[in-house]
Amino acid sequence: MTKIISVNAGSSSLKFKLFEMPTEDVLISGIAERIGLADGIFKIEINGEKKVINIPIPNHKVAVELLMKSLIENNIIKKFDEIEGVGHRVVQGGSHFDKTAVVTPEVEEIVESLCNLAPLHNPANLLCYREFKNVLPTALHTFVFDTAFHQTIEPETYLYPVPYEWYSEHKVRKYGAHGTSHQFVSKRVAEILNKPLEDVNTITCHLGNGASISAIKGGKSINTSMGFTPLGGVMMGTRCGDLDPSVVFYMQQKLGLTPQETDFILNKKSGMLGISGFSSDARDIQDKVDENDERAILTQKIYVNRAINIIGGYFVQLGRLDNIVFTAGIGENDATIRELILKSLEEALGLEIDYELNSKIRGKEIKISKDNSKVAVYIIPTNEELVIAYDTYSLLKK
Ligand code: ADP
């Protein structure tokens, strides 16, 4: 048995899951939150039992130390070197990585050079890697890129119609994100169908706080809604998604906003929060919809409209569509959003949905379309941590 830890670091959080491979048993999972603030929170879960510790977590180094200490204290390991592999989620791999990479000084340097493409994420990913490398020097460390799965997208899809030098000199193009999730659920649906991956075309809807939709042809991503950064594409919790770029210049002038302020508003104050005016959380929106709140209803309508426009485009681009898969927080749990999206697609795509079944399902793998539906519709809980652990395990065994 091999112990592999999957790590997902953000600027103020550190999520982890320790797997026993290849059995996929989860020994412990947890999250350090509010890193950098005085009132940090460290949560762990072992065999369904949860513990919450309130403790200052001034930086990622302390978060990693807390995590490692919790492994010993809870008798998960006796010595640090029992952990043989650490898979680090890295948001931006640019055009350099089309698969998971073992971390070497060169790989680290490339990821460092991509920090300006993902200023909120890559620095935190690197910082966290370095802390883990210090405490686990003998383990195999890998970088699992959010962008890698989308490297199969063709130039006519990933290029923007702007001066070509913006791409050739400044790397401006569509990179996409959530690659591990789109890969996982599209593979899983082929397994469920018991068909070779090459024969299955799927549109995967990863609808979480961040959200993206992808077109997967025979196991390869041919389009995805997120763009140069995770700001593009569908409407999200606090992100605007696709936008006429002139809105940016117009509002900068109108409100005297700096580029940084505009970036903040489009990333943190837009999307569901921006339209509803009260929350970025789909559950809060639903509660207000139930009370007939007009802005909440409008929020849901825009959300659905944005999603079906993307799905419709991908349906055409794929040529033949076999499945639609819903995953992540909203995709797995929000039956209303799923129903609204599917009802809007029903006629065009020849969908036959069991809405009664759909309304009852939360976070469970299931087919919600009827057998006579032209396109099958599934809910498949995503498992990005497992993809990270698997990739790391495979590289360790090589
Ligand atoms: P991320 O990983 O991008 O932070 P998640 O995949 O956890 O996001 O998704 C968060 C979203 O999922 C939130 O909008 C939340 O409201 C929604 N969500 C989670 N559970 C439910 C539920 N039971 N019903 C409806 N929406 C839910």
Residues whose N, C-alpha, C, O or C-beta is under 5 A from the ligand:
A	BS01	ADP	L207 G208 N209 G210 S280 D281 A282 R283 A328 G329 I330 N333 D334
